[in-house]
Amino acid sequence: MSDNKVSLHRVIKASPEKVYRAFTEALAIASWLPPYGFLCTVHDMDVHVGGTFKMSFQNFTTGNSHSFGGEYLEIKANEFLKYTDKFDDPNLPGVMTTSIWFQKTSVGTELKVLQEGIPSVIPVEMCYLGWQESLEKLIKLVEPEIPDA
């Protein structure tokens, strides 16, 4: 297993419940998780301990895609998520583990992300950049308060 890891931290002007929903609803995660230039298809998402998910990212420029999936290891609604990720491509071996903390603050949510076991063939700085882009998109999804009427 690779020792490669990334750690990110953001304060988001939205409730932990809203930010957590963005990680646990298929339509929401498909809108923000893929870095810029990629589309996401969520094939399956069963959010409970022992539940699994399957997704694919498609490069919008080339049309090429890669798929990955994993299992939910720990869940504390609106507070903590821990899951595994494994690429279907045998050239990207190993299992990554992602831990996410959602902490209520006076202005919204303190979000911490730790992804460990990134395959050694993926440059850590590229993974970090991808997460930064994804979190920018997450913020644009959860911070607006748009009334229905």
CORLIN-V31689 format. One record per run of one state. SS is the DSSP state (a for helix, b for strand, c for the rest). FROM is the first residue (numbers start at 1). LEN is the number of residues. If there is no record, write none. Layout:
<<SS:FROM:LEN> <SS:FROM:LEN>>
This chain:
<<c:1:4> <b:5:8> <c:13:3> <a:16:9> <c:25:1> <a:26:7> <c:33:5> <b:38:8> <c:46:6> <b:52:8> <c:60:5> <b:65:12> <c:77:3> <b:80:8> <c:88:8> <b:96:10> <c:106:2> <b:108:9> <c:117:7> <a:124:19> <c:143:7>>
